[in-house]
């Protein structure tokens, strides 16, 4: 069936992990342009694939409200800091965001950040979360 179908199947299963409804790849998001509201979710390596992909959650159609746009931009910054191993700064910014807008994804990242602050990932970590099951 092809690589795209394989990845789509893996993303469907990842909805359970991220408490989301629709996950899409970076390349799909690029095709959507600004017609839909999306939130960056993670950089993952799915079972059976060597290359990692950045995934996004499709949140709705049309432009985001100013408040929602600010929330998504803040979380995108948290994600960048996380990728750069700036765990303390990412955690601080995320705590501010969670105070305003609690969300399961944000709680998941707070848990990850707390772990990585205490037990940093190996030096060769590239910001990827590896999914070991289908």
Backbone as XML, in Angstrom:
<?xml version="1.0"?>
<chain id="A" units="angstrom">
  <residue number="1" name="UNK">
    <atom name="N" x="0.807" y="-1.205" z="0.000"/>
    <atom name="CA" x="0.000" y="0.000" z="0.000"/>
    <atom name="C" x="0.842" y="1.257" z="0.000"/>
  </residue>
  <residue number="2" name="UNK">
    <atom name="N" x="2.075" y="1.139" z="0.377"/>
    <atom name="CA" x="2.946" y="2.287" z="0.289"/>
    <atom name="C" x="3.281" y="2.911" z="1.622"/>
  </residue>
  <residue number="3" name="UNK">
    <atom name="N" x="4.319" y="3.715" z="1.587"/>
    <atom name="CA" x="4.847" y="4.359" z="2.781"/>
    <atom name="C" x="3.853" y="5.331" z="3.410"/>
  </residue>
  <residue number="4" name="UNK">
    <atom name="N" x="3.146" y="6.101" z="2.596"/>
    <atom name="CA" x="2.199" y="7.084" z="3.137"/>
    <atom name="C" x="1.084" y="6.420" z="3.922"/>
  </residue>
  <residue number="5" name="UNK">
    <atom name="N" x="0.589" y="5.291" z="3.425"/>
    <atom name="CA" x="-0.466" y="4.573" z="4.137"/>
    <atom name="C" x="0.071" y="4.015" z="5.444"/>
  </residue>
  <residue number="6" name="UNK">
    <atom name="N" x="1.302" y="3.515" z="5.434"/>
    <atom name="CA" x="1.939" y="3.002" z="6.643"/>
    <atom name="C" x="2.053" y="4.104" z="7.696"/>
  </residue>
  <residue number="7" name="UNK">
    <atom name="N" x="2.533" y="5.265" z="7.289"/>
    <atom name="CA" x="2.674" y="6.382" z="8.236"/>
    <atom name="C" x="1.305" y="6.838" z="8.736"/>
  </residue>
  <residue number="8" name="UNK">
    <atom name="N" x="0.320" y="6.920" z="7.851"/>
    <atom name="CA" x="-1.028" y="7.326" z="8.266"/>
    <atom name="C" x="-1.590" y="6.368" z="9.314"/>
  </residue>
  <residue number="9" name="UNK">
    <atom name="N" x="-1.341" y="5.093" z="9.136"/>
    <atom name="CA" x="-1.798" y="4.098" z="10.106"/>
    <atom name="C" x="-1.122" y="4.309" z="11.455"/>
  </residue>
  <residue number="10" name="UNK">
    <atom name="N" x="0.164" y="4.584" z="11.428"/>
    <atom name="CA" x="0.893" y="4.827" z="12.682"/>
    <atom name="C" x="0.384" y="6.103" z="13.365"/>
  </residue>
  <residue number="11" name="UNK">
    <atom name="N" x="0.122" y="7.131" z="12.576"/>
    <atom name="CA" x="-0.383" y="8.383" z="13.149"/>
    <atom name="C" x="-1.754" y="8.186" z="13.778"/>
  </residue>
  <residue number="12" name="UNK">
    <atom name="N" x="-2.574" y="7.377" z="13.140"/>
    <atom name="CA" x="-3.898" y="7.097" z="13.708"/>
    <atom name="C" x="-3.754" y="6.487" z="15.099"/>
  </residue>
  <residue number="13" name="UNK">
    <atom name="N" x="-2.823" y="5.558" z="15.246"/>
    <atom name="CA" x="-2.594" y="4.942" z="16.556"/>
    <atom name="C" x="-1.999" y="5.927" z="17.563"/>
  </residue>
  <residue number="14" name="UNK">
    <atom name="N" x="-1.219" y="6.885" z="17.084"/>
    <atom name="CA" x="-0.610" y="7.871" z="17.983"/>
    <atom name="C" x="-1.626" y="8.826" z="18.585"/>
  </residue>
  <residue number="15" name="UNK">
    <atom name="N" x="-2.809" y="8.924" z="17.995"/>
    <atom name="CA" x="-3.851" y="9.777" z="18.573"/>
    <atom name="C" x="-4.134" y="9.391" z="20.019"/>
  </residue>
  <residue number="16" name="UNK">
    <atom name="N" x="-4.018" y="8.117" z="20.332"/>
    <atom name="CA" x="-4.243" y="7.662" z="21.712"/>
    <atom name="C" x="-3.170" y="8.218" z="22.644"/>
  </residue>
  <residue number="17" name="UNK">
    <atom name="N" x="-1.939" y="8.229" z="22.174"/>
    <atom name="CA" x="-0.814" y="8.710" z="22.984"/>
    <atom name="C" x="-0.952" y="10.202" z="23.272"/>
  </residue>
  <residue number="18" name="UNK">
    <atom name="N" x="-1.349" y="10.961" z="22.256"/>
    <atom name="CA" x="-1.386" y="12.421" z="22.377"/>
    <atom name="C" x="-2.778" y="12.972" z="22.677"/>
  </residue>
  <residue number="19" name="UNK">
    <atom name="N" x="-3.733" y="12.098" z="22.939"/>
    <atom name="CA" x="-5.131" y="12.495" z="23.187"/>
    <atom name="C" x="-5.624" y="13.488" z="22.141"/>
  </residue>
  <residue number="20" name="UNK">
    <atom name="N" x="-5.376" y="13.143" z="20.895"/>
    <atom name="CA" x="-5.773" y="13.991" z="19.771"/>
    <atom name="C" x="-6.780" y="13.244" z="18.905"/>
  </residue>
  <residue number="21" name="UNK">
    <atom name="N" x="-7.317" y="13.934" z="17.916"/>
    <atom name="CA" x="-8.264" y="13.309" z="16.990"/>
    <atom name="C" x="-7.643" y="13.068" z="15.620"/>
  </residue>
  <residue number="22" name="UNK">
    <atom name="N" x="-6.910" y="14.067" z="15.123"/>
    <atom name="CA" x="-6.323" y="13.959" z="13.795"/>
    <atom name="C" x="-4.877" y="14.454" z="13.855"/>
  </residue>
  <residue number="23" name="UNK">
    <atom name="N" x="-3.947" y="13.551" z="13.543"/>
    <atom name="CA" x="-2.537" y="13.902" z="13.458"/>
    <atom name="C" x="-2.114" y="13.861" z="11.994"/>
  </residue>
  <residue number="24" name="UNK">
    <atom name="N" x="-1.280" y="14.815" z="11.623"/>
    <atom name="CA" x="-0.793" y="14.888" z="10.250"/>
    <atom name="C" x="0.718" y="15.139" z="10.266"/>
  </residue>
  <residue number="25" name="UNK">
    <atom name="N" x="1.354" y="14.830" z="9.161"/>
    <atom name="CA" x="2.793" y="15.072" z="9.048"/>
    <atom name="C" x="3.052" y="16.527" z="8.661"/>
  </residue>
  <residue number="26" name="UNK">
    <atom name="N" x="4.303" y="16.909" z="8.794"/>
    <atom name="CA" x="4.737" y="18.256" z="8.410"/>
    <atom name="C" x="4.433" y="18.525" z="6.932"/>
  </residue>
  <residue number="27" name="UNK">
    <atom name="N" x="4.651" y="17.517" z="6.091"/>
    <atom name="CA" x="4.407" y="17.713" z="4.654"/>
    <atom name="C" x="2.924" y="17.914" z="4.353"/>
  </residue>
  <residue number="28" name="UNK">
    <atom name="N" x="2.062" y="17.224" z="5.071"/>
    <atom name="CA" x="0.622" y="17.439" z="4.887"/>
    <atom name="C" x="0.234" y="18.822" z="5.373"/>
  </residue>
  <residue number="29" name="UNK">
    <atom name="N" x="0.776" y="19.229" z="6.506"/>
    <atom name="CA" x="0.483" y="20.564" z="7.031"/>
    <atom name="C" x="0.877" y="21.639" z="6.023"/>
  </residue>
  <residue number="30" name="UNK">
    <atom name="N" x="2.010" y="21.469" z="5.376"/>
    <atom name="CA" x="2.475" y="22.452" z="4.383"/>
    <atom name="C" x="1.482" y="22.579" z="3.236"/>
  </residue>
  <residue number="31" name="UNK">
    <atom name="N" x="0.850" y="21.489" z="2.868"/>
    <atom name="CA" x="-0.143" y="21.520" z="1.789"/>
    <atom name="C" x="-1.415" y="22.262" z="2.202"/>
  </residue>
  <residue number="32" name="UNK">
    <atom name="N" x="-1.692" y="22.310" z="3.489"/>
    <atom name="CA" x="-2.911" y="22.953" z="3.985"/>
    <atom name="C" x="-2.813" y="24.475" z="3.996"/>
  </residue>
  <residue number="33" name="UNK">
    <atom name="N" x="-1.590" y="24.975" z="3.937"/>
    <atom name="CA" x="-1.312" y="26.407" z="4.046"/>
    <atom name="C" x="-1.970" y="26.959" z="5.310"/>
  </residue>
  <residue number="34" name="UNK">
    <atom name="N" x="-2.688" y="28.042" z="5.225"/>
    <atom name="CA" x="-3.320" y="28.647" z="6.406"/>
    <atom name="C" x="-4.819" y="28.395" z="6.443"/>
  </residue>
  <residue number="35" name="UNK">
    <atom name="N" x="-5.278" y="27.411" z="5.683"/>
    <atom name="CA" x="-6.709" y="27.120" z="5.640"/>
    <atom name="C" x="-7.192" y="26.369" z="6.877"/>
  </residue>
  <residue number="36" name="UNK">
    <atom name="N" x="-6.260" y="25.812" z="7.636"/>
    <atom name="CA" x="-6.608" y="25.033" z="8.827"/>
    <atom name="C" x="-5.705" y="25.435" z="9.978"/>
  </residue>
  <residue number="37" name="UNK">
    <atom name="N" x="-6.200" y="25.236" z="11.185"/>
    <atom name="CA" x="-5.439" y="25.532" z="12.400"/>
    <atom name="C" x="-4.798" y="24.230" z="12.865"/>
  </residue>
  <residue number="38" name="UNK">
    <atom name="N" x="-3.488" y="24.268" z="13.046"/>
    <atom name="CA" x="-2.734" y="23.088" z="13.480"/>
    <atom name="C" x="-1.816" y="23.455" z="14.640"/>
  </residue>
  <residue number="39" name="UNK">
    <atom name="N" x="-1.517" y="22.439" z="15.448"/>
    <atom name="CA" x="-0.573" y="22.620" z="16.561"/>
    <atom name="C" x="0.540" y="21.586" z="16.402"/>
  </residue>
  <residue number="40" name="UNK">
    <atom name="N" x="1.787" y="22.014" z="16.497"/>
    <atom name="CA" x="2.894" y="21.073" z="16.491"/>
    <atom name="C" x="2.709" y="20.145" z="17.689"/>
  </residue>
  <residue number="41" name="UNK">
    <atom name="N" x="3.020" y="18.879" z="17.514"/>
    <atom name="CA" x="2.824" y="17.905" z="18.585"/>
    <atom name="C" x="4.143" y="17.267" z="19.012"/>
  </residue>
  <residue number="42" name="UNK">
    <atom name="N" x="4.908" y="16.771" z="18.051"/>
    <atom name="CA" x="6.132" y="16.069" z="18.419"/>
    <atom name="C" x="6.940" y="15.746" z="17.172"/>
  </residue>
  <residue number="43" name="UNK">
    <atom name="N" x="8.123" y="15.269" z="17.405"/>
    <atom name="CA" x="8.969" y="14.692" z="16.364"/>
    <atom name="C" x="9.086" y="13.217" z="16.728"/>
  </residue>
  <residue number="44" name="UNK">
    <atom name="N" x="8.561" y="12.357" z="15.873"/>
    <atom name="CA" x="8.489" y="10.942" z="16.216"/>
    <atom name="C" x="9.143" y="10.071" z="15.156"/>
  </residue>
  <residue number="45" name="UNK">
    <atom name="N" x="9.595" y="8.941" z="15.616"/>
    <atom name="CA" x="10.065" y="7.879" z="14.732"/>
    <atom name="C" x="9.112" y="6.723" z="14.975"/>
  </residue>
  <residue number="46" name="UNK">
    <atom name="N" x="8.326" y="6.398" z="13.963"/>
    <atom name="CA" x="7.321" y="5.353" z="14.118"/>
    <atom name="C" x="7.938" y="3.990" z="13.861"/>
  </residue>
  <residue number="47" name="UNK">
    <atom name="N" x="7.292" y="2.981" z="14.389"/>
    <atom name="CA" x="7.743" y="1.608" z="14.219"/>
    <atom name="C" x="7.913" y="1.279" z="12.741"/>
  </residue>
  <residue number="48" name="UNK">
    <atom name="N" x="9.062" y="0.701" z="12.405"/>
    <atom name="CA" x="9.318" y="0.303" z="11.034"/>
    <atom name="C" x="9.943" y="1.382" z="10.161"/>
  </residue>
  <residue number="49" name="UNK">
    <atom name="N" x="10.189" y="2.574" z="10.713"/>
    <atom name="CA" x="10.768" y="3.679" z="9.940"/>
    <atom name="C" x="12.046" y="4.160" z="10.621"/>
  </residue>
  <residue number="50" name="UNK">
    <atom name="N" x="13.046" y="4.470" z="9.819"/>
    <atom name="CA" x="14.306" y="4.982" z="10.364"/>
    <atom name="C" x="14.267" y="6.492" z="10.519"/>
  </residue>
  <residue number="51" name="UNK">
    <atom name="N" x="13.558" y="7.169" z="9.633"/>
    <atom name="CA" x="13.526" y="8.631" z="9.632"/>
    <atom name="C" x="12.389" y="9.159" z="10.508"/>
  </residue>
  <residue number="52" name="UNK">
    <atom name="N" x="12.698" y="10.173" z="11.296"/>
    <atom name="CA" x="11.691" y="10.800" z="12.154"/>
    <atom name="C" x="10.871" y="11.816" z="11.363"/>
  </residue>
  <residue number="53" name="UNK">
    <atom name="N" x="9.634" y="12.041" z="11.806"/>
    <atom name="CA" x="8.767" y="13.044" z="11.184"/>
    <atom name="C" x="8.188" y="13.945" z="12.268"/>
  </residue>
  <residue number="54" name="UNK">
    <atom name="N" x="8.028" y="15.210" z="11.932"/>
    <atom name="CA" x="7.349" y="16.144" z="12.825"/>
    <atom name="C" x="5.860" y="15.990" z="12.557"/>
  </residue>
  <residue number="55" name="UNK">
    <atom name="N" x="5.104" y="15.862" z="13.642"/>
    <atom name="CA" x="3.660" y="15.697" z="13.496"/>
    <atom name="C" x="2.925" y="16.876" z="14.113"/>
  </residue>
  <residue number="56" name="UNK">
    <atom name="N" x="1.745" y="17.124" z="13.577"/>
    <atom name="CA" x="0.891" y="18.230" z="14.011"/>
    <atom name="C" x="-0.511" y="17.700" z="14.265"/>
  </residue>
  <residue number="57" name="UNK">
    <atom name="N" x="-1.225" y="18.374" z="15.132"/>
    <atom name="CA" x="-2.624" y="18.062" z="15.370"/>
    <atom name="C" x="-3.479" y="19.045" z="14.588"/>
  </residue>
  <residue number="58" name="UNK">
    <atom name="N" x="-4.390" y="18.522" z="13.793"/>
    <atom name="CA" x="-5.341" y="19.357" z="13.064"/>
    <atom name="C" x="-6.441" y="19.740" z="14.047"/>
  </residue>
  <residue number="59" name="UNK">
    <atom name="N" x="-6.580" y="21.042" z="14.302"/>
    <atom name="CA" x="-7.512" y="21.524" z="15.320"/>
    <atom name="C" x="-8.814" y="22.068" z="14.746"/>
  </residue>
  <residue number="60" name="UNK">
    <atom name="N" x="-8.791" y="22.525" z="13.519"/>
    <atom name="CA" x="-10.015" y="23.073" z="12.935"/>
    <atom name="C" x="-9.719" y="23.809" z="11.649"/>
  </residue>
  <residue number="61" name="UNK">
    <atom name="N" x="-10.778" y="24.312" z="11.040"/>
    <atom name="CA" x="-10.592" y="25.049" z="9.790"/>
    <atom name="C" x="-10.717" y="26.544" z="10.041"/>
  </residue>
  <residue number="62" name="UNK">
    <atom name="N" x="-10.313" y="27.294" z="9.038"/>
    <atom name="CA" x="-10.382" y="28.749" z="9.139"/>
    <atom name="C" x="-9.254" y="29.308" z="9.979"/>
  </residue>
  <residue number="63" name="UNK">
    <atom name="N" x="-9.165" y="30.603" z="10.043"/>
    <atom name="CA" x="-8.096" y="31.221" z="10.840"/>
    <atom name="C" x="-8.362" y="31.057" z="12.344"/>
  </residue>
  <residue number="64" name="UNK">
    <atom name="N" x="-7.292" y="30.987" z="13.098"/>
    <atom name="CA" x="-7.393" y="30.896" z="14.560"/>
    <atom name="C" x="-7.691" y="32.274" z="15.128"/>
  </residue>
  <residue number="65" name="UNK">
    <atom name="N" x="-8.385" y="32.296" z="16.262"/>
    <atom name="CA" x="-8.584" y="33.552" z="16.968"/>
    <atom name="C" x="-7.227" y="34.063" z="17.431"/>
  </residue>
  <residue number="66" name="UNK">
    <atom name="N" x="-7.161" y="35.330" z="17.777"/>
    <atom name="CA" x="-5.895" y="35.899" z="18.260"/>
    <atom name="C" x="-5.394" y="35.148" z="19.493"/>
  </residue>
  <residue number="67" name="UNK">
    <atom name="N" x="-6.316" y="34.818" z="20.389"/>
    <atom name="CA" x="-5.954" y="34.108" z="21.618"/>
    <atom name="C" x="-5.401" y="32.711" z="21.294"/>
  </residue>
  <residue number="68" name="UNK">
    <atom name="N" x="-6.066" y="32.011" z="20.404"/>
    <atom name="CA" x="-5.627" y="30.665" z="20.017"/>
    <atom name="C" x="-4.287" y="30.733" z="19.280"/>
  </residue>
  <residue number="69" name="UNK">
    <atom name="N" x="-4.139" y="31.722" z="18.416"/>
    <atom name="CA" x="-2.883" y="31.899" z="17.683"/>
    <atom name="C" x="-1.727" y="32.113" z="18.658"/>
  </residue>
  <residue number="70" name="UNK">
    <atom name="N" x="-1.954" y="32.919" z="19.680"/>
    <atom name="CA" x="-0.916" y="33.172" z="20.678"/>
    <atom name="C" x="-0.575" y="31.899" z="21.445"/>
  </residue>
  <residue number="71" name="UNK">
    <atom name="N" x="-1.597" y="31.131" z="21.808"/>
    <atom name="CA" x="-1.368" y="29.858" z="22.503"/>
    <atom name="C" x="-0.516" y="28.918" z="21.650"/>
  </residue>
  <residue number="72" name="UNK">
    <atom name="N" x="-0.877" y="28.778" z="20.387"/>
    <atom name="CA" x="-0.157" y="27.860" z="19.498"/>
    <atom name="C" x="1.274" y="28.325" z="19.250"/>
  </residue>
  <residue number="73" name="UNK">
    <atom name="N" x="1.459" y="29.627" z="19.146"/>
    <atom name="CA" x="2.811" y="30.175" z="18.969"/>
    <atom name="C" x="3.659" y="29.927" z="20.218"/>
  </residue>
  <residue number="74" name="UNK">
    <atom name="N" x="3.044" y="30.062" z="21.381"/>
    <atom name="CA" x="3.772" y="29.815" z="22.628"/>
    <atom name="C" x="4.180" y="28.354" z="22.718"/>
  </residue>
  <residue number="75" name="UNK">
    <atom name="N" x="3.250" y="27.456" z="22.387"/>
    <atom name="CA" x="3.616" y="26.043" z="22.456"/>
    <atom name="C" x="4.659" y="25.695" z="21.394"/>
  </residue>
  <residue number="76" name="UNK">
    <atom name="N" x="4.586" y="26.302" z="20.229"/>
    <atom name="CA" x="5.605" y="26.068" z="19.205"/>
    <atom name="C" x="6.981" y="26.477" z="19.747"/>
  </residue>
  <residue number="77" name="UNK">
    <atom name="N" x="7.033" y="27.567" z="20.503"/>
    <atom name="CA" x="8.298" y="28.008" z="21.113"/>
    <atom name="C" x="8.752" y="26.996" z="22.169"/>
  </residue>
  <residue number="78" name="UNK">
    <atom name="N" x="7.823" y="26.490" z="22.971"/>
    <atom name="CA" x="8.155" y="25.451" z="23.955"/>
    <atom name="C" x="8.756" y="24.246" z="23.239"/>
  </residue>
  <residue number="79" name="UNK">
    <atom name="N" x="8.136" y="23.849" z="22.132"/>
    <atom name="CA" x="8.619" y="22.697" z="21.373"/>
    <atom name="C" x="10.027" y="22.954" z="20.826"/>
  </residue>
  <residue number="80" name="UNK">
    <atom name="N" x="10.279" y="24.161" z="20.339"/>
    <atom name="CA" x="11.626" y="24.507" z="19.857"/>
    <atom name="C" x="12.645" y="24.398" z="20.988"/>
  </residue>
  <residue number="81" name="UNK">
    <atom name="N" x="12.305" y="24.941" z="22.140"/>
    <atom name="CA" x="13.209" y="24.883" z="23.291"/>
    <atom name="C" x="13.461" y="23.436" z="23.710"/>
  </residue>
  <residue number="82" name="UNK">
    <atom name="N" x="12.430" y="22.637" z="23.692"/>
    <atom name="CA" x="12.545" y="21.211" z="24.001"/>
    <atom name="C" x="13.509" y="20.543" z="23.026"/>
  </residue>
  <residue number="83" name="UNK">
    <atom name="N" x="13.354" y="20.819" z="21.750"/>
    <atom name="CA" x="14.225" y="20.246" z="20.729"/>
    <atom name="C" x="15.675" y="20.689" z="20.920"/>
  </residue>
  <residue number="84" name="UNK">
    <atom name="N" x="15.868" y="21.897" z="21.432"/>
    <atom name="CA" x="17.208" y="22.453" z="21.664"/>
    <atom name="C" x="17.786" y="22.058" z="23.023"/>
  </residue>
  <residue number="85" name="UNK">
    <atom name="N" x="17.076" y="21.194" z="23.740"/>
    <atom name="CA" x="17.490" y="20.718" z="25.059"/>
    <atom name="C" x="17.496" y="21.822" z="26.118"/>
  </residue>
  <residue number="86" name="UNK">
    <atom name="N" x="16.733" y="22.851" z="25.907"/>
    <atom name="CA" x="16.588" y="23.940" z="26.885"/>
    <atom name="C" x="15.391" y="23.612" z="27.778"/>
  </residue>
  <residue number="87" name="UNK">
    <atom name="N" x="15.512" y="22.520" z="28.532"/>
    <atom name="CA" x="14.385" y="21.958" z="29.251"/>
    <atom name="C" x="13.836" y="22.876" z="30.344"/>
  </residue>
  <residue number="88" name="UNK">
    <atom name="N" x="14.686" y="23.538" z="31.086"/>
    <atom name="CA" x="14.218" y="24.421" z="32.164"/>
    <atom name="C" x="13.445" y="25.611" z="31.600"/>
  </residue>
  <residue number="89" name="UNK">
    <atom name="N" x="13.946" y="26.211" z="30.540"/>
    <atom name="CA" x="13.264" y="27.352" z="29.925"/>
    <atom name="C" x="11.938" y="26.914" z="29.316"/>
  </residue>
  <residue number="90" name="UNK">
    <atom name="N" x="11.947" y="25.759" z="28.645"/>
    <atom name="CA" x="10.718" y="25.231" z="28.056"/>
    <atom name="C" x="9.682" y="24.964" z="29.141"/>
  </residue>
  <residue number="91" name="UNK">
    <atom name="N" x="10.122" y="24.384" z="30.248"/>
    <atom name="CA" x="9.205" y="24.080" z="31.347"/>
    <atom name="C" x="8.597" y="25.350" z="31.930"/>
  </residue>
  <residue number="92" name="UNK">
    <atom name="N" x="9.401" y="26.357" z="32.125"/>
    <atom name="CA" x="8.911" y="27.619" z="32.682"/>
    <atom name="C" x="7.844" y="28.244" z="31.783"/>
  </residue>
  <residue number="93" name="UNK">
    <atom name="N" x="8.114" y="28.300" z="30.498"/>
    <atom name="CA" x="7.157" y="28.861" z="29.543"/>
    <atom name="C" x="5.893" y="28.011" z="29.468"/>
  </residue>
  <residue number="94" name="UNK">
    <atom name="N" x="6.064" y="26.698" z="29.504"/>
    <atom name="CA" x="4.910" y="25.806" z="29.428"/>
    <atom name="C" x="4.034" y="25.917" z="30.667"/>
  </residue>
  <residue number="95" name="UNK">
    <atom name="N" x="4.640" y="26.103" z="31.826"/>
    <atom name="CA" x="3.842" y="26.275" z="33.049"/>
    <atom name="C" x="2.954" y="27.508" z="32.947"/>
  </residue>
  <residue number="96" name="UNK">
    <atom name="N" x="3.460" y="28.579" z="32.355"/>
    <atom name="CA" x="2.644" y="29.772" z="32.141"/>
    <atom name="C" x="1.471" y="29.458" z="31.203"/>
  </residue>
  <residue number="97" name="UNK">
    <atom name="N" x="1.755" y="28.704" z="30.150"/>
    <atom name="CA" x="0.715" y="28.347" z="29.187"/>
    <atom name="C" x="-0.341" y="27.455" z="29.831"/>
  </residue>
  <residue number="98" name="UNK">
    <atom name="N" x="0.076" y="26.473" z="30.612"/>
    <atom name="CA" x="-0.864" y="25.556" z="31.257"/>
    <atom name="C" x="-1.766" y="26.304" z="32.236"/>
  </residue>
  <residue number="99" name="UNK">
    <atom name="N" x="-1.234" y="27.328" z="32.875"/>
    <atom name="CA" x="-2.046" y="28.127" z="33.798"/>
    <atom name="C" x="-3.208" y="28.786" z="33.052"/>
  </residue>
  <residue number="100" name="UNK">
    <atom name="N" x="-2.935" y="29.248" z="31.835"/>
    <atom name="CA" x="-3.953" y="29.920" z="31.025"/>
    <atom name="C" x="-4.841" y="28.917" z="30.302"/>
  </residue>
  <residue number="101" name="UNK">
    <atom name="N" x="-4.224" y="27.872" z="29.759"/>
    <atom name="CA" x="-4.953" y="26.914" z="28.920"/>
    <atom name="C" x="-4.465" y="25.488" z="29.197"/>
  </residue>
  <residue number="102" name="UNK">
    <atom name="N" x="-5.033" y="24.831" z="30.205"/>
    <atom name="CA" x="-4.616" y="23.455" z="30.456"/>
    <atom name="C" x="-5.029" y="22.555" z="29.287"/>
  </residue>
  <residue number="103" name="UNK">
    <atom name="N" x="-4.145" y="21.674" z="28.900"/>
    <atom name="CA" x="-4.432" y="20.737" z="27.811"/>
    <atom name="C" x="-3.634" y="19.464" z="28.076"/>
  </residue>
  <residue number="104" name="UNK">
    <atom name="N" x="-4.180" y="18.301" z="27.730"/>
    <atom name="CA" x="-3.461" y="17.046" z="27.968"/>
    <atom name="C" x="-2.067" y="17.015" z="27.325"/>
  </residue>
  <residue number="105" name="UNK">
    <atom name="N" x="-1.928" y="17.559" z="26.131"/>
    <atom name="CA" x="-0.625" y="17.579" z="25.470"/>
    <atom name="C" x="0.384" y="18.373" z="26.290"/>
  </residue>
  <residue number="106" name="UNK">
    <atom name="N" x="-0.039" y="19.486" z="26.832"/>
    <atom name="CA" x="0.861" y="20.323" z="27.619"/>
    <atom name="C" x="1.274" y="19.605" z="28.904"/>
  </residue>
  <residue number="107" name="UNK">
    <atom name="N" x="0.343" y="18.885" z="29.525"/>
    <atom name="CA" x="0.649" y="18.112" z="30.730"/>
    <atom name="C" x="1.664" y="17.021" z="30.401"/>
  </residue>
  <residue number="108" name="UNK">
    <atom name="N" x="1.489" y="16.362" z="29.265"/>
    <atom name="CA" x="2.421" y="15.326" z="28.850"/>
    <atom name="C" x="3.832" y="15.901" z="28.713"/>
  </residue>
  <residue number="109" name="UNK">
    <atom name="N" x="3.935" y="17.088" z="28.122"/>
    <atom name="CA" x="5.249" y="17.711" z="27.964"/>
    <atom name="C" x="5.828" y="18.159" z="29.304"/>
  </residue>
  <residue number="110" name="UNK">
    <atom name="N" x="5.001" y="18.615" z="30.220"/>
    <atom name="CA" x="5.515" y="18.952" z="31.553"/>
    <atom name="C" x="6.140" y="17.719" z="32.201"/>
  </residue>
  <residue number="111" name="UNK">
    <atom name="N" x="5.478" y="16.566" z="32.048"/>
    <atom name="CA" x="6.026" y="15.329" z="32.598"/>
    <atom name="C" x="7.353" y="14.970" z="31.932"/>
  </residue>
  <residue number="112" name="UNK">
    <atom name="N" x="7.419" y="15.067" z="30.609"/>
    <atom name="CA" x="8.654" y="14.761" z="29.881"/>
    <atom name="C" x="9.780" y="15.703" z="30.290"/>
  </residue>
  <residue number="113" name="UNK">
    <atom name="N" x="9.451" y="16.983" z="30.386"/>
    <atom name="CA" x="10.468" y="17.980" z="30.743"/>
    <atom name="C" x="11.026" y="17.727" z="32.133"/>
  </residue>
  <residue number="114" name="UNK">
    <atom name="N" x="10.161" y="17.357" z="33.066"/>
    <atom name="CA" x="10.618" y="17.061" z="34.426"/>
    <atom name="C" x="11.589" y="15.876" z="34.410"/>
  </residue>
  <residue number="115" name="UNK">
    <atom name="N" x="11.279" y="14.871" z="33.619"/>
    <atom name="CA" x="12.163" y="13.709" z="33.512"/>
    <atom name="C" x="13.494" y="14.110" z="32.881"/>
  </residue>
  <residue number="116" name="UNK">
    <atom name="N" x="13.432" y="14.853" z="31.782"/>
    <atom name="CA" x="14.663" y="15.218" z="31.074"/>
    <atom name="C" x="15.520" y="16.200" z="31.870"/>
  </residue>
  <residue number="117" name="UNK">
    <atom name="N" x="14.899" y="17.006" z="32.714"/>
    <atom name="CA" x="15.699" y="17.883" z="33.578"/>
    <atom name="C" x="16.475" y="17.050" z="34.593"/>
  </residue>
  <residue number="118" name="UNK">
    <atom name="N" x="15.816" y="16.020" z="35.129"/>
    <atom name="CA" x="16.460" y="15.171" z="36.134"/>
    <atom name="C" x="17.416" y="14.162" z="35.507"/>
  </residue>
  <residue number="119" name="UNK">
    <atom name="N" x="17.016" y="13.592" z="34.374"/>
    <atom name="CA" x="17.818" y="12.585" z="33.681"/>
    <atom name="C" x="17.909" y="12.967" z="32.216"/>
  </residue>
  <residue number="120" name="UNK">
    <atom name="N" x="18.844" y="13.825" z="31.862"/>
    <atom name="CA" x="18.934" y="14.294" z="30.473"/>
    <atom name="C" x="19.104" y="13.134" z="29.493"/>
  </residue>
  <residue number="121" name="UNK">
    <atom name="N" x="18.547" y="13.293" z="28.300"/>
    <atom name="CA" x="18.730" y="12.258" z="27.282"/>
    <atom name="C" x="20.196" y="12.193" z="26.847"/>
  </residue>
  <residue number="122" name="UNK">
    <atom name="N" x="20.579" y="11.122" z="26.153"/>
    <atom name="CA" x="21.979" y="11.000" z="25.725"/>
    <atom name="C" x="22.406" y="12.140" z="24.811"/>
  </residue>
  <residue number="123" name="UNK">
    <atom name="N" x="23.696" y="12.345" z="24.711"/>
    <atom name="CA" x="24.243" y="13.439" z="23.904"/>
    <atom name="C" x="23.812" y="13.382" z="22.440"/>
  </residue>
  <residue number="124" name="UNK">
    <atom name="N" x="23.560" y="12.189" z="21.930"/>
    <atom name="CA" x="23.183" y="12.060" z="20.521"/>
    <atom name="C" x="21.668" y="12.163" z="20.295"/>
  </residue>
  <residue number="125" name="UNK">
    <atom name="N" x="20.916" y="12.516" z="21.333"/>
    <atom name="CA" x="19.462" y="12.672" z="21.216"/>
    <atom name="C" x="19.153" y="13.799" z="20.244"/>
  </residue>
  <residue number="126" name="UNK">
    <atom name="N" x="18.261" y="13.540" z="19.310"/>
    <atom name="CA" x="17.927" y="14.547" z="18.294"/>
    <atom name="C" x="16.521" y="15.117" z="18.466"/>
  </residue>
  <residue number="127" name="UNK">
    <atom name="N" x="15.968" y="14.973" z="19.664"/>
    <atom name="CA" x="14.637" y="15.516" z="19.914"/>
    <atom name="C" x="13.514" y="14.603" z="19.472"/>
  </residue>
  <residue number="128" name="UNK">
    <atom name="N" x="13.856" y="13.388" z="19.074"/>
    <atom name="CA" x="12.863" y="12.465" z="18.552"/>
    <atom name="C" x="12.348" y="11.541" z="19.649"/>
  </residue>
  <residue number="129" name="UNK">
    <atom name="N" x="11.030" y="11.350" z="19.641"/>
    <atom name="CA" x="10.387" y="10.365" z="20.493"/>
    <atom name="C" x="10.163" y="9.132" z="19.629"/>
  </residue>
  <residue number="130" name="UNK">
    <atom name="N" x="10.730" y="7.994" z="20.026"/>
    <atom name="CA" x="10.623" y="6.778" z="19.224"/>
    <atom name="C" x="9.451" y="5.935" z="19.686"/>
  </residue>
  <residue number="131" name="UNK">
    <atom name="N" x="8.567" y="5.651" z="18.767"/>
    <atom name="CA" x="7.432" y="4.762" z="19.046"/>
    <atom name="C" x="7.899" y="3.339" z="18.762"/>
  </residue>
  <residue number="132" name="UNK">
    <atom name="N" x="7.854" y="2.503" z="19.763"/>
    <atom name="CA" x="8.382" y="1.149" z="19.603"/>
    <atom name="C" x="7.306" y="0.126" z="19.279"/>
  </residue>
  <residue number="133" name="UNK">
    <atom name="N" x="6.045" y="0.541" z="19.301"/>
    <atom name="CA" x="4.960" y="-0.377" z="18.962"/>
    <atom name="C" x="4.104" y="0.207" z="17.867"/>
  </residue>
  <residue number="134" name="UNK">
    <atom name="N" x="3.334" y="-0.654" z="17.227"/>
    <atom name="CA" x="2.497" y="-0.213" z="16.095"/>
    <atom name="C" x="1.192" y="0.355" z="16.583"/>
  </residue>
</chain>
